[in-house]
């Protein structure tokens, strides 16, 4: 399974379409956080910032040129790490 994961993780970037979806998701999460922050409950919604950063890192990775596979892989891995940190934090609080 390890070779398959490295093939997927360090695959060439998918292009603008996927990057726009990731950036759009990041923007939606950011707008959601700003809405909650403006209502005065920002301390309860800090978890949304993990979603903003994770999707933004994935969007950056997909918008790179095709020959930047290693950099795209590192950014994808960083995005996954950020989202796994969110999951680990949620499990820890149970």
C-alpha positions, 0 to 999 in steps of 0.5 A, spaced: 500 500 500 505 504 501 507 505 493 500 506 492 500 512 497 506 515 494 504 515 487 497 518 489 501 523 494 506 525 489 502 525 483 502 531 478 497 537 480 490 536 477 490 543 475 485 549 475 479 546 476 480 542 482 484 548 485 478 552 484 474 547 488 479 547 494 480 555 494 472 555 494 471 551 500 477 554 503 473 561 502 466 558 504 470 556 511 473 562 512 466 566 511 463 561 516 468 563 521 468 570 520 460 570 521 461 566 527 466 571 529 462 577 528 456 573 532 461 573 538 463 565 539 469 565 535 472 561 541 467 555 540 469 555 532 476 555 532 476 548 529 473 552 522 480 555 521 483 548 521 478 547 515 480 553 512 488 552 512 487 544 510 483 546 504 487 552 502 494 548 502 490 543 498 488 548 493 495 551 493 498 544 491 493 543 485 495 550 482 502 548 481 505 547 475 505 539 473 513 538 474 513 540 481 510 534 483 514 534 490 512 540 492 505 539 491 506 532 495 509 536 501 503 541 500 498 535 500 501 532 506 501 538 510 494 539 508 492 532 510 496 533 517 492 539 519 486 536 518 488 530 522 490 534 527 483 537 527 481 530 528 486 528 533 484 534 537 476 532 537 478 525 539 482 527 545 476 532 547 471 526 548 
